[in-house]
Amino acid sequence: MVKVNLKKTVDESYPVAVEAGLSARIPALIARRYPASRYVIICDRFTAKLVGKRLAVGLRNKGMKTLLLSIPGGEHSKTRAAKERLEDAMLKAGCDRQSLVVAVGGGVVGDLAGFVAATYMRGVRYIHVPTTMLAMVDSAIGGKTGVDTREGKNLIGAFFQPAAVLADPVLLRALPQRQLMSGLIEAAKMFMTSDRSAFAYLKKNASSALSRNPKVLTHIIKRAAGIKAGVVSADEKEAGKRMVLNFGHTIGHALEKLSDYRIIHGEAVALGILVEGRIAMNQGVLSRHDYEAIADLLASFRTKPETLSRFSPRAVVRAARGDKKSIGGRARYVILKKIGAVEVKSGAYAHSVPEKDVIRALKEAVLSVH
């Protein structure tokens, strides 16, 4: 027998910088700290105008070979076909294994560009420059990359950590209000599962966050990024604790799919939180007081429970079976114990729930929470 010895320790640690005005210094920072044979900036058409073209010019002015690639905005661009087009463009331009991908955009760009980096030449380095609240607090951190299929979200992908995440809250000034609220909902979800004091801060300062107060947004981003970094450090490949980040996502992803992604991620997660929180309350795990506090915060981000009435509860349950956390065709849910903590049983952070209980929660969540 021939044994292939692959025991090794690899340090894949990386910085997450959150600083107002950082984007103006990114070309110099990247050129100095992350040398490459070629820089491949991947963005969507909006973020190309916002910062992508400026970044490309900055790198070229420093004598760096730079390729700027863009995709249409929106979830419909997160496909295997779009990945193939980006890879073909990189091959045509002669990008080699010493190239570095710079993902400039929100979750769609980050997931897609990260997946390109994970597989191009069997892996090249990449950096995230997130331009949305959702990406700054969540999707840019943790190395989850992938694309969507007709069967569901993020079912094809890889865990592949970036070399750095460079977040500038100033870029959020250009973000549509709907997208800002989507990201704040994702931050709220992290606080619900992991940090009661941060939840209280967000609840108290929700209006300031929505008014784009830079000090408040920077504080929220740093708190959320710290939670995400801690969870990822403890469980990179989502074998255990990282499941807590999926609170609201089993139902949320099902709603995104059933709406053909007309309901954007944060909005779908907010509805998922109302349903999955209701499951926990019906089980006697979560108090009504905490559930109502959660519902009140989500209402400040214009979450409308009546949106759930557009979907057949049985159709939602069927769609949830295709979630990547499912085992043997049975969906699993994160059960909130209280604001700041989830239920853990036998080391498991996500649990099977009878479908009749999920259907009940779907019907009840449409109604007033009070």
C-alpha positions as CSV (number, residue, x, y, z in Angstrom):
1,M,0.0,0.0,0.0
2,V,1.2,3.5,-0.9
3,K,0.2,6.2,1.6
4,V,-0.2,9.8,0.5
5,N,0.7,11.9,3.6
6,L,-1.1,15.2,3.5
7,K,-1.2,16.2,7.2
8,K,-0.4,19.9,7.3
9,T,-1.1,23.1,9.0
10,V,-2.0,26.0,6.7
11,D,-2.6,29.5,8.0
12,E,-5.4,31.1,6.0
13,S,-5.9,34.0,8.4
14,Y,-6.7,37.4,6.7
15,P,-7.6,40.9,7.7
16,V,-11.0,42.5,7.6
17,A,-10.5,46.3,7.4
18,V,-13.6,48.5,8.1
19,E,-12.7,52.2,7.6
20,A,-14.4,55.2,6.2
21,G,-12.5,56.5,3.1
22,L,-10.5,53.3,2.7
23,S,-11.6,52.8,-1.0
24,A,-9.4,55.8,-2.1
25,R,-6.3,54.0,-0.8
26,I,-7.1,50.5,-2.1
27,P,-5.0,50.7,-5.3
28,A,-1.8,51.6,-3.3
29,L,-2.6,49.1,-0.6
30,I,-3.2,46.2,-3.0
31,A,-0.1,47.0,-5.1
32,R,2.1,47.2,-2.0
33,R,0.8,44.2,0.1
34,Y,-0.6,41.8,-2.6
35,P,1.7,41.8,-5.6
36,A,0.5,39.9,-8.6
37,S,1.3,39.3,-12.3
38,R,-2.2,40.7,-13.2
39,Y,-5.1,42.0,-11.3
40,V,-8.6,40.9,-12.4
41,I,-11.3,43.2,-11.1
42,I,-14.7,41.6,-11.3
43,C,-17.7,43.9,-10.6
44,D,-21.2,44.4,-11.8
45,R,-22.1,47.4,-14.1
46,F,-23.1,49.6,-11.1
47,T,-20.1,48.9,-9.0
48,A,-17.8,49.3,-12.0
49,K,-19.0,53.0,-12.1
50,L,-18.9,53.3,-8.3
51,V,-15.4,52.1,-7.7
52,G,-14.3,49.4,-10.1
53,K,-13.1,51.7,-12.9
54,R,-11.3,54.0,-10.4
55,L,-9.6,51.0,-8.9
56,A,-8.5,49.8,-12.4
57,V,-7.1,53.2,-13.2
58,G,-5.3,53.4,-9.9
59,L,-3.6,50.1,-10.4
60,R,-2.7,50.8,-14.1
61,N,-1.2,54.2,-13.0
62,K,1.1,52.2,-10.8
63,G,2.2,50.1,-13.8
64,M,0.1,47.0,-12.9
65,K,-1.4,44.8,-15.5
66,T,-5.2,45.1,-14.9
67,L,-8.2,43.4,-16.4
68,L,-11.7,44.9,-15.6
69,L,-14.6,42.5,-16.1
70,S,-18.2,43.2,-15.4
71,I,-21.5,41.2,-15.2
72,P,-25.1,42.4,-15.1
73,G,-26.3,43.1,-11.6
74,G,-28.6,40.9,-9.7
75,E,-29.0,37.3,-8.5
76,H,-29.7,36.0,-12.1
77,S,-26.0,36.6,-12.9
78,K,-24.8,34.1,-10.3
79,T,-24.7,31.2,-12.6
80,R,-22.3,28.6,-14.0
81,A,-22.7,30.3,-17.4
82,A,-21.5,33.6,-16.0
83,K,-18.6,31.9,-14.3
84,E,-17.6,30.3,-17.6
85,R,-17.6,33.7,-19.4
86,L,-15.4,35.3,-16.7
87,E,-13.0,32.4,-16.9
88,D,-12.8,32.5,-20.7
89,A,-12.1,36.2,-20.5
90,M,-9.2,35.6,-18.1
91,L,-7.8,32.8,-20.2
92,K,-7.9,35.0,-23.3
93,A,-6.1,37.7,-21.4
94,G,-3.4,35.3,-20.4
95,C,-4.0,35.4,-16.7
96,D,-1.8,32.9,-14.9
97,R,-1.6,31.4,-11.4
98,Q,0.0,34.5,-10.0
99,S,-3.0,36.6,-10.9
100,L,-5.2,38.1,-8.2
101,V,-8.9,38.5,-8.4
102,V,-10.5,41.6,-6.8
103,A,-14.2,41.2,-6.2
104,V,-15.9,44.6,-6.2
105,G,-19.5,44.5,-5.3
106,G,-22.2,42.8,-3.2
107,G,-22.9,39.2,-2.4
108,V,-23.6,38.2,-6.0
109,V,-20.2,39.5,-7.3
110,G,-18.4,38.2,-4.2
111,D,-19.8,34.7,-4.4
112,L,-19.2,34.4,-8.2
113,A,-15.8,36.0,-8.3
114,G,-14.7,34.0,-5.3
115,F,-15.8,30.8,-7.0
116,V,-13.9,31.8,-10.1
117,A,-10.8,32.4,-8.0
118,A,-11.2,29.0,-6.2
119,T,-11.1,27.1,-9.5
120,Y,-9.1,29.2,-12.0
121,M,-5.8,27.4,-12.5
122,R,-6.9,25.3,-9.4
123,G,-6.9,28.4,-7.3
124,V,-5.7,32.0,-7.3
125,R,-5.8,34.6,-4.6
126,Y,-8.7,37.0,-4.3
127,I,-9.7,40.1,-2.3
128,H,-13.1,41.4,-1.5
129,V,-14.0,45.0,-1.8
130,P,-17.7,44.9,-0.6
131,T,-20.0,47.7,-1.7
132,T,-23.2,46.7,0.0
133,M,-24.1,46.4,3.7
134,L,-25.0,42.7,3.2
135,A,-21.5,42.0,1.9
136,M,-19.7,44.1,4.5
137,V,-21.4,42.3,7.4
138,D,-21.7,38.8,6.0
139,S,-21.0,37.4,2.6
140,A,-17.5,38.9,2.0
141,I,-16.3,37.2,5.2
142,G,-15.9,33.4,5.6
143,G,-14.9,32.1,2.2
144,K,-18.2,30.8,1.0
145,T,-18.3,31.0,-2.8
146,G,-20.7,29.6,-5.3
147,V,-23.5,29.9,-7.9
148,D,-27.2,29.2,-8.0
149,T,-29.0,26.6,-10.0
150,R,-32.6,25.9,-10.8
151,E,-32.7,23.6,-7.9
152,G,-31.7,26.2,-5.3
153,K,-29.2,28.8,-4.1
154,N,-25.5,28.2,-3.6
155,L,-25.7,24.5,-4.3
156,I,-22.5,24.5,-6.5
157,G,-19.4,26.2,-4.9
158,A,-16.4,25.9,-2.7
159,F,-15.0,27.1,0.6
160,F,-12.2,29.4,-0.4
161,Q,-10.9,32.1,1.8
162,P,-10.0,35.6,0.5
163,A,-6.6,37.2,1.1
164,A,-8.3,40.3,2.6
165,V,-11.6,42.1,3.0
166,L,-11.5,45.9,2.5
167,A,-14.7,47.6,3.5
168,D,-15.4,51.3,3.2
169,P,-18.7,52.4,4.8
170,V,-18.6,55.6,2.7
171,L,-19.5,53.4,-0.4
172,L,-22.9,52.8,1.3
173,R,-24.0,56.3,0.4
174,A,-24.7,55.1,-3.1
175,L,-26.6,52.0,-2.0
176,P,-30.4,51.9,-2.6
177,Q,-32.4,52.0,0.6
178,R,-33.9,48.6,0.0
179,Q,-30.4,47.1,-0.2
180,L,-29.2,48.9,2.9
181,M,-32.2,47.4,4.8
182,S,-31.3,44.0,3.5
183,G,-27.9,44.2,4.9
184,L,-29.1,45.6,8.2
185,I,-31.4,42.6,8.5
186,E,-28.5,40.2,8.0
187,A,-26.6,42.1,10.8
188,A,-29.7,41.9,13.0
189,K,-29.8,38.1,12.4
190,M,-26.2,37.8,13.7
191,F,-27.0,39.8,16.8
192,M,-30.2,37.7,17.4
193,T,-28.1,34.5,17.4
194,S,-24.9,35.7,19.1
195,D,-24.9,39.1,20.7
196,R,-27.9,40.5,22.7
197,S,-26.2,43.8,23.5
198,A,-25.5,44.4,19.8
199,F,-29.1,43.6,19.1
200,A,-30.2,46.3,21.6
201,Y,-27.8,48.8,20.0
202,L,-29.2,48.2,16.5
203,K,-32.8,48.4,17.8
204,K,-32.0,51.7,19.5
205,N,-30.1,53.1,16.5
206,A,-32.2,51.6,13.6
207,S,-33.3,55.0,12.4
208,S,-29.8,56.4,12.5
209,A,-28.5,53.4,10.5
210,L,-31.3,53.9,8.0
211,S,-30.2,57.6,7.7
212,R,-26.7,56.3,6.9
213,N,-25.0,57.8,10.0
214,P,-21.4,56.8,9.3
215,K,-20.5,56.3,13.0
216,V,-23.5,54.0,13.6
217,L,-23.0,52.0,10.4
218,T,-19.3,51.5,11.1
219,H,-20.1,50.3,14.6
220,I,-22.7,47.8,13.3
221,I,-20.4,46.5,10.5
222,K,-17.5,46.0,13.0
223,R,-19.7,44.2,15.5
224,A,-21.2,41.9,12.8
225,A,-17.9,41.3,11.1
226,G,-16.5,40.3,14.5
227,I,-19.2,37.8,15.1
228,K,-18.8,36.3,11.6
229,A,-15.0,36.1,12.0
230,G,-15.4,34.3,15.3
231,V,-17.9,31.8,14.0
232,V,-15.8,31.1,10.9
233,S,-12.6,30.7,12.9
234,A,-14.4,28.1,15.0
235,D,-16.0,26.2,12.1
236,E,-14.8,27.1,8.7
237,K,-16.6,24.3,6.7
238,E,-20.0,24.6,8.4
239,A,-19.8,21.3,10.2
240,G,-21.2,22.7,13.5
241,K,-21.3,26.2,15.0
242,R,-21.3,28.0,11.7
243,M,-24.9,26.8,11.2
244,V,-26.0,29.6,13.6
245,L,-25.5,32.0,10.7
246,N,-28.3,30.2,8.9
247,F,-31.1,31.4,11.2
248,G,-34.0,32.4,9.0
249,H,-32.2,31.1,5.9
250,T,-33.9,27.8,5.4
251,I,-37.3,29.5,4.8
252,G,-35.6,32.6,3.4
253,H,-33.8,30.7,0.6
254,A,-37.1,28.9,-0.2
255,L,-38.9,32.2,-0.6
256,E,-36.1,33.6,-2.8
257,K,-36.4,30.6,-5.1
258,L,-40.2,30.6,-5.2
259,S,-40.3,34.4,-5.9
260,D,-37.7,33.9,-8.7
261,Y,-35.5,36.2,-6.6
262,R,-37.8,39.2,-6.8
263,I,-37.7,39.1,-3.0
264,I,-34.1,40.0,-2.3
265,H,-32.0,38.1,0.2
266,G,-32.4,40.3,3.3
267,E,-36.1,40.6,2.9
268,A,-36.5,36.9,2.5
269,V,-34.3,36.2,5.6
270,A,-36.5,38.6,7.6
271,L,-39.6,36.6,6.7
272,G,-37.6,33.4,7.4
273,I,-36.7,34.8,10.8
274,L,-40.4,35.5,11.6
275,V,-41.3,31.9,10.6
276,E,-38.4,30.1,12.2
277,G,-38.7,32.3,15.3
278,R,-42.4,31.3,15.4
279,I,-41.3,27.6,15.3
280,A,-39.1,28.2,18.3
281,M,-41.8,30.0,20.2
282,N,-44.4,27.3,19.4
283,Q,-41.9,24.7,20.8
284,G,-41.7,26.7,24.0
285,V,-38.1,27.5,23.5
286,L,-38.3,31.2,22.6
287,S,-40.3,33.6,24.7
288,R,-43.0,35.7,23.2
289,H,-41.3,38.8,24.6
290,D,-38.1,38.1,22.6
291,Y,-40.1,37.1,19.5
292,E,-42.0,40.4,19.6
293,A,-38.8,42.4,20.1
294,I,-37.4,40.7,16.9
295,A,-40.6,41.4,15.0
296,D,-40.5,45.0,16.1
297,L,-37.0,45.5,14.8
298,L,-37.7,43.8,11.5
299,A,-40.8,46.0,11.1
300,S,-38.5,49.1,11.3
301,F,-36.8,47.6,8.2
302,R,-40.2,47.5,6.4
303,T,-40.6,43.7,6.8
304,K,-44.2,42.8,5.8
305,P,-45.4,39.5,7.2
306,E,-48.3,39.5,4.9
307,T,-45.9,38.8,2.0
308,L,-45.9,35.2,3.2
309,S,-49.5,34.9,2.1
310,R,-48.4,35.0,-1.5
311,F,-46.9,31.5,-1.1
312,S,-48.5,28.2,-0.5
313,P,-47.1,26.9,2.8
314,R,-46.7,23.4,1.3
315,A,-44.8,24.9,-1.6
316,V,-42.4,26.7,0.8
317,V,-41.9,23.4,2.8
318,R,-41.1,21.6,-0.5
319,A,-38.7,24.2,-1.6
320,A,-37.0,24.1,1.9
321,R,-36.2,20.4,1.4
322,G,-33.7,21.5,-1.3
323,D,-31.7,23.6,1.2
324,K,-28.0,22.7,1.4
325,K,-28.4,22.0,5.2
326,S,-31.0,19.3,4.5
327,I,-30.1,15.7,5.2
328,G,-32.0,12.9,3.6
329,G,-34.5,15.3,2.0
330,R,-35.4,16.7,5.5
331,A,-34.9,20.4,6.0
332,R,-33.1,21.6,9.2
333,Y,-33.7,24.8,11.1
334,V,-31.8,26.9,13.6
335,I,-33.9,27.2,16.7
336,L,-33.5,30.5,18.6
337,K,-33.5,30.0,22.4
338,K,-33.3,33.7,23.3
339,I,-32.0,36.8,21.7
340,G,-28.2,36.1,21.7
341,A,-28.3,32.3,21.8
342,V,-29.5,29.3,19.8
343,E,-30.5,25.8,20.9
344,V,-27.8,23.2,20.7
345,K,-28.6,19.5,21.1
346,S,-26.0,16.8,21.1
347,G,-23.6,19.3,19.4
348,A,-26.0,20.1,16.6
349,Y,-26.9,23.7,15.8
350,A,-29.6,22.9,13.2
351,H,-32.5,20.5,13.8
352,S,-35.2,18.7,11.9
353,V,-38.8,20.0,12.5
354,P,-42.0,18.2,11.5
355,E,-43.3,19.8,8.3
356,K,-46.8,20.3,9.9
357,D,-45.1,22.5,12.5
358,V,-43.4,24.5,9.8
359,I,-46.7,24.9,8.0
360,R,-48.3,26.1,11.2
361,A,-45.6,28.6,11.7
362,L,-45.9,29.9,8.1
363,K,-49.6,30.5,8.6
364,E,-49.2,32.1,12.0
365,A,-46.3,34.4,11.0
366,V,-48.6,36.1,8.5
367,L,-50.8,37.4,11.3
368,S,-50.0,40.2,13.8
369,V,-47.3,39.2,16.3
370,H,-49.0,41.0,19.1
